[in-house]
Amino acid sequence: MHLFSCPGNAGLFLSIIQVEQMKLFSETFINDCHKADKKAQKQLFEQLYAPMFRICMRYVGREADAEDCLMRGFMKVFQNLDRFNYENEHSLFVWTRRIMVNESLMFLRQRIYAHNR
């Protein structure tokens, strides 16, 4: 199986299938998600769930914690789609990945802070 490196994160590799799925993120599709088109939002969630869950798991290490980070991250994605700048068909994946990484890091900071109290 051929693997492609995703720009901006040398440690993240995507299969050909994942790269093909990301091509569905056209500007029109993203606009539909922003307009609260439930079908488009569901499709976005379903396509990004697995790769984003793996990213969260890599950071937090526990399935339940990764799921929490993932859900908070997707809430931010849908709430902030109006701030998203479309550059190409892969930019939504990269933007969403950044949100998930930030949510995971915030979770770890909170866990460390709670542990040190």
N, C-alpha and C positions, 0 to 999 in steps of 0.2 A: 504494500500500500504506500502510495506517495504521500508525503506530509509537506505542508507549507508552513513557514513561520509567519506569524501574524505581526505586522509592524508595531513597534512600540513595546514589545515584550518578548525577548529572546527565549524565555522559558515556556512560552505557550505555543503549542503546535496544533494545527487544525488538519483534519482529514480532508480529502477531496470532497466528500459528501458535505461536510460542514461548510466548506467554501462555496459550494453550489447553493446550499440553503441560504447563505447570506446574500446572495444575489437577489433575493426576493425583497430586500429592503430598499426599494426604490423611493424616490422622493414622494411619489403619489401614495405609496403604502404608508409612509411615515405621516403624511398629512392626514390620512384616514385614521390612524391611531390617535393623532392629536385632536381630531374632531370627535373623539369618543366613540368611534365605530367599534362596537363590541367584538365583532368578528375579526377585525384587523388586530385589535389588542390581544385577543385570545391567541391568534396565530403567532404574533410576536412573542408572547409569553411562552407558548409551547415550543417554538423554535430555539429560544435562547435559554430555556430552563436548564437543560442538561449541561451545556458548556459553562454557564454561570454558576451552577451548583458546584461543579468541579473546582472552579476558581475559589469559591468561598470555602470549600472543604480544604483546599490546599493551605489556606491561611489559618482557619480556626480549628481544624482537626476533628471536630465532633459533628456528627450528622445533624443533630437538633439545632446546634448553634449555627451551622451553615445554612440550614433552612430559614432560621430567623433573619440572618443577614441577607439572604436571597429575597425574602419577602419585603423587608425594609427597602432593599435596593430597587426592586421592581416598583414599589410605590413611588420612589423618587423618580424613576425613569418616566412613569406615566404622568406624574405631576409636573415634570419639568420638560416635557417634549417641546414646549413652545420656545425653550432656550437652546434647543439642539440645532446646530448648524450643519446642514447637509453638505458634505463635500463629495462623497462617492457612495457607492452601494455598500461599502464595508464600514463606513464611519459610524453607523448606529451600533454595530457590534463593538467597536473600539470604545465608544462613549459609554455604552452600558457596562462593559468590562471595567472601565475606570470607576464607575459608580459602585460596582460590586467590590472591588478592591478597597475602596475608601470605606465602605460599610464594614467590611471584614476587619480592617485596621482599627476603626473606631470601636468595634466590639472588643478587640484585644486590649485596647487602651482602657476601656471601661472595666474589663475583667481584672487587669493589673491594678487599677485604682481601687476597686472594691477589695481586692486581696490585701492591699497594703494598708487599709484602714484599720 
